[in-house]
Amino acid sequence: MERVKDKVVVITGAGSGLGKADALRLSEEGAKLVLTDINEVEGRRTGEECEGEAIFFAQDVKDESSWPRLIETTIAAFGRLDVLVNNAGNSHIANIESASTDQWHDILRVHLDGTFFGCRSAIPEMTKSGGGSIINMSSVAALVGLSPYLAYSAAKGGIRSMTKSIAIYCREQKNLIRCNSIHPGSISTPMVHAALETLSGIHLMEEEDPEATRKALGIGEPLDVANMVLFLASDESKHINGAELVIDNGATVGLMSR
Ligand SMILES: NC(=O)c1ccc[n+]([C@@H]2O[C@H](COP(=O)([O-])OP(=O)(O)OC[C@H]3O[C@@H](n4cnc5c(N)ncnc54)[C@H](O)[C@@H]3O)[C@@H](O)[C@H]2O)c1
């Protein structure tokens, strides 16, 4: 299958979890990848595991000056930019009473500043390339209240609204750029494993049968999200713009469900 053949795709936070799964899935389908992460070792490792062409660019997404350099690197390597996946993210477990000002600012800078810088940097190059797809990683935290994730919820809610604003701007500009947000529920990644340990005392990967426990807890797999990223990156989604795509096996639509 070559659903994104020769599309040039930038993925932030590609060293782990969802970003890594996105990279591997898009690579299988023919994309040319520019992978970024603050963790150089793991980011480079993802690139080495990809089937097709992939380069790595060390980046902290909240560093505004990194973005023009990333775009220049992408154009120098592949000559165009078709898709940006704003995936990099972190989390602090802190509620409205326990959250420190530093934690608040850190989360807003990584998620909101990072996504803003990414979208703003990508649009001129995508316009030159004749259009494109921006995929912003939000969360179900943007749709419902998560008490232990105060700043994270605020940041993901901001990404949801920012995405719609960008989508309608691009429609007005007729630049053929689409911008959509993805809202995963709990997916089995290092970020969620750490949260499970802290909040529930569950060490998922040390369970006798981690897969059975994952399913019992209603936790999805990174590939569940990567397949949606693939769809949004491909031309199959050409009429989808400003949408919020929830991937949580129904967790947020029912009361009292786990
Ligand atoms: N796993 C889930 O259940 C889930 C649910 C909803 C949303 N998300 C979102 O998906 C994205 C990926 O999460 P994950 O679960 O794969 O987490 P993860 O911790 O496994 O991976 C996050 C990656 O982002 C990188 N990163 C962190 N801060 C960075 C920065 N400032 N600049 C560049 N890279 C940075 C990390 O080094 C890491 O490689 C995040 O935006 C997260 O909020 C995850």
The ligand as an SDF file (V2000), in Angstrom:
LIG
                    3D

 44 48  0  0  0  0  0  0  0  0999 V2000
   -0.9500    8.1470   25.2990 N   0  0  0  0  0  0  0  0  0  0  0  0
   -2.1550    8.6530   25.4770 C   0  0  0  0  0  0  0  0  0  0  0  0
   -3.0500    8.0020   26.0390 O   0  0  0  0  0  0  0  0  0  0  0  0
   -2.4850   10.0280   24.9660 C   0  0  0  0  0  0  0  0  0  0  0  0
   -3.8150   10.4410   25.0280 C   0  0  0  0  0  0  0  0  0  0  0  0
   -4.1570   11.7050   24.5570 C   0  0  0  0  0  0  0  0  0  0  0  0
   -3.1890   12.5220   24.0150 C   0  0  0  0  0  0  0  0  0  0  0  0
   -1.8910   12.1080   23.9770 N   0  0  0  0  0  0  0  0  0  0  0  0
   -0.9150   13.0150   23.3920 C   0  0  0  0  0  0  0  0  0  0  0  0
   -0.1750   12.3440   22.4130 O   0  0  0  0  0  0  0  0  0  0  0  0
    1.1300   12.9060   22.3140 C   0  0  0  0  0  0  0  0  0  0  0  0
    2.1680   11.8260   22.4600 C   0  0  0  0  0  0  0  0  0  0  0  0
    2.0500   11.2370   23.7500 O   0  0  0  0  0  0  0  0  0  0  0  0
    2.6290    9.7940   24.1170 P   0  0  0  0  0  0  0  0  0  0  0  0
    1.6000    9.1190   24.9240 O   0  0  0  0  0  0  0  0  0  0  0  0
    3.1630    9.1520   22.9020 O   0  0  0  0  0  0  0  0  0  0  0  0
    3.8030   10.2290   25.1180 O   0  0  0  0  0  0  0  0  0  0  0  0
    5.3280    9.7450   25.2340 P   0  0  0  0  0  0  0  0  0  0  0  0
    5.8030   10.3300   26.5080 O   0  0  0  0  0  0  0  0  0  0  0  0
    5.4270    8.2820   25.0110 O   0  0  0  0  0  0  0  0  0  0  0  0
    6.0430   10.4640   23.9950 O   0  0  0  0  0  0  0  0  0  0  0  0
    6.1550   11.8570   23.9220 C   0  0  0  0  0  0  0  0  0  0  0  0
    7.3750   12.2060   23.0930 C   0  0  0  0  0  0  0  0  0  0  0  0
    7.4390   13.6400   23.0090 O   0  0  0  0  0  0  0  0  0  0  0  0
    8.7760   14.0460   23.2880 C   0  0  0  0  0  0  0  0  0  0  0  0
    8.7580   15.3990   23.8450 N   0  0  0  0  0  0  0  0  0  0  0  0
    8.3160   15.7980   25.0590 C   0  0  0  0  0  0  0  0  0  0  0  0
    8.4820   17.1100   25.2170 N   0  0  0  0  0  0  0  0  0  0  0  0
    9.0420   17.5590   24.0610 C   0  0  0  0  0  0  0  0  0  0  0  0
    9.4500   18.8330   23.6140 C   0  0  0  0  0  0  0  0  0  0  0  0
    9.3420   19.9320   24.3990 N   0  0  0  0  0  0  0  0  0  0  0  0
    9.9490   18.9510   22.3660 N   0  0  0  0  0  0  0  0  0  0  0  0
   10.0780   17.8470   21.5760 C   0  0  0  0  0  0  0  0  0  0  0  0
    9.7370   16.6160   21.9640 N   0  0  0  0  0  0  0  0  0  0  0  0
    9.2120   16.4770   23.1950 C   0  0  0  0  0  0  0  0  0  0  0  0
    9.3030   13.0220   24.2790 C   0  0  0  0  0  0  0  0  0  0  0  0
   10.7230   13.0040   24.3190 O   0  0  0  0  0  0  0  0  0  0  0  0
    8.6920   11.7400   23.7330 C   0  0  0  0  0  0  0  0  0  0  0  0
    9.5160   11.1220   22.7710 O   0  0  0  0  0  0  0  0  0  0  0  0
    1.1970   13.9830   23.4120 C   0  0  0  0  0  0  0  0  0  0  0  0
    0.8800   15.2420   22.8580 O   0  0  0  0  0  0  0  0  0  0  0  0
    0.1160   13.5390   24.3730 C   0  0  0  0  0  0  0  0  0  0  0  0
   -0.3690   14.6090   25.1430 O   0  0  0  0  0  0  0  0  0  0  0  0
   -1.5260   10.8770   24.4450 C   0  0  0  0  0  0  0  0  0  0  0  0
  1  2  1  0
  2  3  2  0
  2  4  1  0
  4  5  1  0
  4 44  2  0
  5  6  2  0
  6  7  1  0
  7  8  2  0
  8  9  1  0
  8 44  1  0
  9 10  1  0
  9 42  1  0
 10 11  1  0
 11 12  1  0
 11 40  1  0
 12 13  1  0
 13 14  1  0
 14 15  2  0
 14 16  1  0
 14 17  1  0
 17 18  1  0
 18 19  2  0
 18 20  1  0
 18 21  1  0
 21 22  1  0
 22 23  1  0
 23 24  1  0
 23 38  1  0
 24 25  1  0
 25 26  1  0
 25 36  1  0
 26 27  1  0
 26 35  1  0
 27 28  2  0
 28 29  1  0
 29 30  1  0
 29 35  2  0
 30 31  1  0
 30 32  2  0
 32 33  1  0
 33 34  2  0
 34 35  1  0
 36 37  1  0
 36 38  1  0
 38 39  1  0
 40 41  1  0
 40 42  1  0
 42 43  1  0
M  CHG  2   8   1  16  -1
M  END
$$$$
